Amino acid sequence: MTKKPTRKENTDLLQRGILCSLIGLAVLISPSFMAPSGMREAVAGSALVGWFALVLGVAFLGLYLRRRAIGKAP
């Protein structure tokens, strides 16, 4: 038997999803706003990390929404 997730666990999942998504978007979008420099190249080179963070954040948000939908089901 599985235990029902607590409200705190669901809130933590939502926060992690939002933060990971924002970090991923920041890593992917920020090089276009930076001045040409070594730092810009370093951030642009970490695009794979940005995609990973974005996908992980979307997965956390999807899990949160799934748990929320199951919790409201009769």
C-alpha positions, 0 to 999 in steps of 0.5 A: 500500500502506498501512502497518500502524499502530504500537502508539504510534499506536494508543495515541495514538488511544485517549488522544485518544478518551478525553480528547475524550469526557471533555471533551465530557461535562464541557462537557455535564454541568457546567452542571447542577452549577454555581451560577447565574452568568455562567460557568454561562451561558457553559459552557451556551452552548458545548453545541455544542462539547461535542457536537462533542468527544463525537462526535470522541472516540467516532469516535477510540475507534471507529477504535481498536477497528476497528484493533485488530480488524483487527490480530487478524484472521487 
